[in-house]
Every structure is written in structure tokens, then in C-alpha cells.
Amino acid sequence: MVETWHAAAFRRLKAADITVVGYVPDAGLKNLIADCQADNGMRTVALTTEEEGVGLAAGAWLGGARSALLMQSSGVGNIVNTLASITQACRFPLLVIATMRGDWGETNPWQVPMGQAVEPILKTLGAIVYRVTDAAQADGAIEAALRMAYASGEVAAVLIDQRVVGSKVFAGGDARG
């Protein structure tokens, strides 16, 4: 049986001694979040907005812990300022796992602009970006991102493509309104 992307992600987080996981609830991350919540060695923190997660990661690092930030791709727009400032000025590692919206198979027009901008924005802000377009790639991409973040103090982001998490059907009608 092929390992799911979220099972591979959880296994990699455990192996990398990630003990603090900040997240904004998302259907695409539901299983990974549940696995983290069920683990007594991980502290999960539900965030009201994604930028809180950057501060959480900084605090965890200062306290000697390793963290991960889980969000939907639309949340990347919410962390632009903190990503551009605090991670660069303070040079701490940050692992972001984002489930994508606004790309393959998307039917919600509100998700498309940010979904198309996520990868270029992250790269412009200096993040190392790994894109997972097949569930079999998740293990290697998350391992590489963890190594990059924690060996070099960089921001590393793993984008889980809609081909992997599945696209959602928007009931709001077609593009004509």
C-alpha cells in the first residue's frame, strides 16, 4: 500500500523532532492536523491567522523547540510581511506545509489569484520551495525541506498540489456569475 502524503508528512515531522505545530484549520490538512493532535509529543496550536504561526515558530526556536506551520495556500498572503521581516532579521528556521488552492481543478474564482501567486511570492521572499504534485513525492520533499530549514536557518515551504489533496467544487456558479 502506498503511503498517503499526510502520513509521510507526519512521519517526517516526528523524525525531525518537530514538537510545536501551528495550523489554521483546513480540509486538505485535516488528517495531518489530527495525527499531530493525537501525538502526546507534539503541541498543536490552532491559529486565528497564519501570521501568528511565524511568531509561534520564532518563539519555539528561541525556546529550543522545532516547529512547523500548516496552512492553506491562501494563507501565504497573510504572512508576507512577517515572512519578509522577522525571518530575515532573526534568521530562524521555518517549515511551512501549505495545501494548494487556486491551481489544478479549482472552481472557486476567489482562490485563483493567490493560488497562482504563492510560489513566486515565497521565492521572492527568499523561501526555498518544494512542490508536491504526486503523493509519492511528499516524503522526499518534506525531508528535504526539513533539512534545508533546520540545517541552514532558512524558510522552506512544501506546497501540496491540488492533484494530491483534490480540488473542491465551488457551488457559486460559473465564471459568468
C-alpha positions in Angstrom: 0.0 0.0 0.0 1.3 3.5 -0.9 1.7 5.8 2.0 -0.5 8.9 1.9 1.1 12.3 1.7 -0.1 13.3 5.2 1.2 10.0 6.7 4.6 10.7 5.2 4.5 14.3 6.4 3.6 13.2 9.9 6.4 10.6 10.0 8.9 13.2 8.8 7.8 15.7 11.3 8.2 13.1 14.1 11.6 12.0 12.8 12.8 15.7 12.7 11.7 16.2 16.3 9.0 18.8 15.5 7.2 19.4 18.8 5.2 22.5 18.1 2.7 22.6 15.2 0.8 25.8 14.4 -2.1 25.5 12.0 -5.1 27.2 10.5 -7.8 24.6 10.1 -8.1 23.3 6.5 -9.9 20.3 5.0 -6.8 19.5 3.0 -4.7 19.3 6.2 -7.3 17.6 8.3 -5.6 14.2 8.6 -2.1 15.7 9.2 -3.5 18.0 11.9 -5.4 15.1 13.5 -2.2 13.0 13.6 -0.3 15.8 15.2 -3.1 16.4 17.8 -3.2 12.8 18.7 0.6 12.7 19.4 1.5 13.4 23.0 4.9 14.6 22.0 3.5 17.4 19.8 1.9 20.6 21.0 -0.6 21.8 18.4 -1.8 25.4 18.3 -4.9 26.5 16.4 -4.2 29.9 14.9 -6.7 32.6 14.2 -4.5 33.9 11.4 -1.4 32.5 9.6 1.0 35.3 10.6 0.6 34.2 14.3 2.4 31.0 13.2 5.5 32.8 12.2 5.8 34.3 15.7 5.0 30.9 17.2 7.8 29.3 15.2 10.2 32.1 16.3 9.2 31.6 19.9 9.6 27.8 19.7 13.0 28.2 18.2 14.1 30.6 20.9 12.8 28.1 23.5 14.8 25.3 22.0 12.0 23.5 20.1 11.4 22.8 16.5 8.1 23.7 14.8 6.1 23.5 11.6 3.4 25.8 10.3 0.5 24.2 8.4 -1.9 26.3 6.2 -3.8 26.6 3.0 -2.1 28.4 0.2 -4.4 31.4 0.5 -2.8 32.0 4.0 0.6 32.7 2.4 -0.8 36.1 1.5 -1.3 36.7 5.3 2.3 36.0 6.2 4.1 38.1 3.6 5.1 40.9 6.0 6.2 38.7 8.8 8.0 36.4 6.4 9.8 39.3 4.8 10.8 40.8 8.1 11.1 38.6 11.1 12.5 35.5 9.4 15.1 37.6 7.6 16.1 39.8 10.6 16.1 36.9 13.1 17.4 34.1 10.9 15.4 31.2 12.4 14.3 28.1 10.6 10.7 27.9 9.4 9.0 24.9 7.8 5.7 25.7 6.0 3.4 23.0 4.6 0.7 24.5 2.5 -2.1 22.7 0.7 -2.8 24.4 -2.6 -5.9 26.1 -3.8 -6.3 28.1 -7.0 -4.5 25.8 -9.3 -5.3 22.4 -10.8 -9.0 21.8 -11.0 -10.0 24.9 -9.0 -13.6 26.1 -9.5 -13.6 28.9 -6.9 -12.6 32.2 -8.6 -11.7 33.7 -5.2 -8.9 31.1 -4.7 -7.2 31.5 -8.1 -5.2 34.8 -7.7 -3.4 33.8 -4.5 -3.1 30.2 -5.7 -1.2 31.4 -8.7 0.9 33.8 -6.7 2.0 31.6 -3.8 5.1 30.0 -5.3 6.5 33.3 -6.8 5.8 35.2 -3.6 7.6 32.7 -1.4 10.6 32.6 -3.7 10.7 36.4 -3.9 10.8 36.5 -0.1 13.8 34.0 -0.1 11.9 30.8 0.8 13.1 27.5 -0.7 10.0 26.0 -2.3 9.3 22.3 -2.9 6.2 21.4 -4.9 4.5 18.1 -4.4 2.4 17.1 -7.5 2.1 13.4 -6.6 1.6 11.8 -3.2 4.8 9.7 -3.7 6.9 12.9 -3.8 5.7 14.1 -0.3 8.2 12.1 1.7 11.2 13.3 -0.1 10.1 16.9 -0.4 9.3 17.2 3.3 12.5 15.5 4.3 14.4 18.0 2.0 12.5 21.0 3.4 13.2 19.9 7.0 16.9 19.5 6.3 17.1 22.9 4.5 15.2 24.7 7.2 16.9 23.2 10.2 20.4 22.9 8.8 20.6 26.4 7.4 18.1 28.5 9.3 16.1 29.1 6.1 12.4 29.3 5.3 11.4 26.1 3.5 7.9 25.6 2.1 6.3 22.4 0.8 3.3 23.1 -1.4 0.9 20.1 -1.7 -0.7 20.4 -5.1 -4.4 20.1 -5.6 -3.7 16.9 -7.7 -2.7 15.4 -4.3 -5.3 16.8 -1.9 -8.1 17.0 -4.5 -9.9 20.0 -5.9 -13.1 21.3 -4.2 -16.2 22.1 -6.2 -17.4 25.7 -5.7 -21.2 25.9 -5.8 -21.2 29.6 -6.6 -21.9 29.2 -10.3 -19.7 29.6 -13.3 -17.4 32.5 -14.2 -20.2 34.4 -15.9 -21.9 34.8 -12.5 
